[in-house]
Amino acid sequence: MKKHFKLGVIGCGFKAHSILRGLVLSDFLSEKKIIVSDISEGELEKLNYLGVRTTTDNEYVAENCEFLVLAVNSANFEKVVQSFGKAVPEKIITVMSGVKKNAVKNAFGLHAVKVARGVINMPCYIGSGAIGLDMTDFKSLDDIEFISKLFDNLGTIVCVDESKMDAVSALSGCGPAYTFSFIDSLIDAGVKQGLPKSEAKILAVQTVLGAAEMVQREEQSLPELLMQSCGKGSVAIEGIKTFEEKNFRGIVGAAVDACVKRLKENTDK
């Protein structure tokens, strides 16, 4: 049966909104080829500026799209599947946290269903995200190209096996929270030393942006950059010594470990 839409999206939260913005504002996919479903008409109204078709009928969406994005809270997944009625989507893209591809397939009772899984993060909303992507179920080059371009509009993709998705989630998925906390701490430290908060924020944010860009250019390795920044006559070495004394690296590792542990607990439920 011919599908009315290229892409259907179930859910209208942050993840769905990020994907839709990336698709429509990049002109990769016409808004006329996209339909979105959510139980909240108020949330759907927030998509009016994108011009996509909206509905509260999940079954209609599942029946009438070539690719179906599942962007709902994982706790609501089973209820959403039930709302599809007899409709069985053939090509699914899930960005749900903690729900494996096999769980999606089993929900429909058909292992023939193809499922791609993506882990996106908060900066995807502005097209500067980091995405972990597993699309090994798909063999068609056209399908692979479509899924790749869908996420490419959100930021930088790293293709990984699904077995590594917890690590991706804890690193890049949760990473913005760590970075916000670090920047906020830098700002507070600047204020403590007498800077107005507005000036401290500018300096802290630009410092993080500039340092990240130097790493991204890969002209020098991280150890080399660290050595240069703490070279002869630099007072930065005193700060690094404090990091080492307080086990900063261990704290960061423990934070990632804690997130991985929680992800595994949620997946095992």
Sequence and secondary structure as in RCSB ss.txt:
>XXXX:A:sequence
MKKHFKLGVIGCGFKAHSILRGLVLSDFLSEKKIIVSDISEGELEKLNYLGVRTTTDNEYVAENCEFLVLAVNSA
NFEKVVQSFGKAVPEKIITVMSGVKKNAVKNAFGLHAVKVARGVINMPCYIGSGAIGLDMTDFKSLDDIEFISKL
FDNLGTIVCVDESKMDAVSALSGCGPAYTFSFIDSLIDAGVKQGLPKSEAKILAVQTVLGAAEMVQREEQSLPEL
LMQSCGKGSVAIEGIKTFEEKNFRGIVGAAVDACVKRLKENTDK
>XXXX:A:secstr
   SEEEEEE  SHHHHHHHHHHHHTTSS GGGEEEE S HHHHHTTGGGT EEES HHHHHHSEEEEEE S GG
GHHHHHHTTTT   SEEEE  TT  HHHHHHHHT TTSEEEEEE  GGGGGT EEEEEE TT   HHHHHHHHHH
HHTTEEEEE  GGGHHHHIIIIISHHHHHHHHHHHHHHHHHHTT  HHHHHHHHHHHHHHHHHHHHHTSS HHHH
HHHHT TT THHHHHHHHHHTTHHHHHHHHHHHHHHHHHHHHH 
